[in-house]
Amino acid sequence: MDKVAYLGVDCSSKAIHGVWIDEDDNIILQKKWGSKNKDFLTRFSEFGEDFWKDISTINYTLNSYGGLIACVEAPIFIQNPKATISIASVAGLVWFLCRHYKIKCGYVDNTKWKKDIIGKGNASKKEIKEYAIDKWGEIFPEQDFADAACIALWAKQEDMNESRTVNI
């Protein structure tokens, strides 16, 4: 059986954070695509194009694993419609490009992965970071990397259990 690498993705209107883990839960790679531009459309174009360029190379490089499975945190409804649309656009771009490069990809609700990985569907950022540090050590330069690592772990568990609560 071929080995599989799992990508967890945490999206915001300012950046995409991705963490790849292997079947033994080892972190293979952490990568951030972001922009500090004030205008969302300009920002989105900048980091979206960078993600597009890199995902092809990363996919090719990690192809030695024989399989890649990605999971993107599903966009959440925020009371500000503009922010909700922005985050949904970023998550949709990630999903589309993963599928374009033949990476199996699905979405997971934040309360689902938090419940299954942390044990609490409403886990705080602090609790997520503590869990991630306990599991992998002090290797996360930003909170969003800890989230992405946990999402990758969730994707791996779903794949290993073949429970498929999302369409990956």
N, C-alpha and C positions, 0 to 999 in steps of 0.2 A: 504494500500500500504506500502511495506517495505521501510525503509529509505535507503539511498544510501550514501556511502562515496566516495569521488573523490580524486584520486592521480594524482598529476602533477609531471612530472619528467624532470629534466634538466641534460643532460649528457655532460661530457667532457672526455678527454683522461686521466684525473687524478681522477675523482670522479663521483658519481651519487648522485644527490640531489633530495630527494622526500619530498613532502608536501601533507598531506591529509587534506581535508576540508569536512565538513558536508553540508547538504542541506541548512543550514542557513549561510553558508560561514564562519563558525567558524573553525579555524585551530585545528585539532585533534592531529596532530603529524608532526614533522619535523625530517628528518633523513638523514644523509650523510654517504656514503660508499666511502672511498678513500684510497689512498696509496701515499706515497711520494717517492717510489722507482723510480729510474731514468729510468729503462727499462720498456717500455710499456707492454710487454707481462707478465712480473712479476707483475707489478702494476695491470693489467687487471685481472690476476688470483686471486690476493689478494682481491681486492674489489668486483670482480664478485662472488667469493665464499661467501664472507660476505653477499652480497645482496641476494644470493640464500638461505642462511640459514635464514636470517631475513624475507624475503618476505613471507615465509610459516607461520612463527609465527605471523607476522603482519596480514596476511590474516585471520588466525584463530581468532585472537583477535578482529579484526574489523568485523568479520562475523555477529556480533549482529546487524549490520546495514542492513543486509539482501541482500545487493548488493554492489559490489565494481566496480568502473569504473576507469581505468587509461588512461592517455594520456602522451605520450612521445614527447618531442620536436624533430621533424624530423632532422636528421643530415644535416648540411649545407655543401656545397662545399667550401673548403678552398683551396687556391692556392697550399698549401703543400699537395701533395697526401697522404703522410704518416699520417698526422694529420686527414685528411678527413676519411681515412680508420679506424683509431683508434676510432674516435667519432662514426662512423657508427657501428662499432663492439660493442661498449658499448650500444648504443641505441637498437641494435638488440637483445642483451642479455636481456635487461630489458623487451622488448616486448615479447620475447620468454618465459621468466620465469613468467611474468604476465599471459600469456595465459596458460602456464603449470598448474598454480594454479587456473585456471578458473576465472581469473579476466579479465573482458572485457577490451581490450586495443587497442589503435590506436595511430597514429602519427598526429601531427599538425605542419605545417610550422610556423617558428618563425614570419614571417610577418603577418600571419593570426591571431594568438592569440594576437599579439601586437595590430593589428588594431581593433579587436573585444573587447579587454579588456581595453587597454590604449587609443585607439582612433587614433593611429598613427602606421602604419605598420613598420616604421623605428625608433620606440622609442628607445632612448638611455638607457644604463644601469641606468643612473641617474634618468631618467623619470620613469622607471619601479620601481626602489626602492622607489621613492617618492610616486607613486601610491600605492604601497604595504604598505608603512608606514601609509599613510592616511587611508587606509582601515583597516589594522590589528594592527597598532602600531609598535613601535620599537622592534620587536621580531625576526628579521632576523640577525643571526650572520654573514652571508655571502650573497653577492648579488645573488648567484645562488638559494638560498632559496626563495627570492622574485620572481625570474623567475618561479620557480616550483609552488609557490602558485598561481601565475597568470595563469599558464597552468592548474592547477586543477580547478580554477574558470572558465576557458574557457570550460573545459570538462563538468563541471556542467551545464553551460548555454546551451551547445550543447545538453546535455541529456534532460534538461527541455524543450527546444524548439523542441526537436526531429528533429532537422535539419540535423544531421548526415552528416556533410561535410567530415568527415573521417569515415573509417570503424572501429567503436568501437565494 
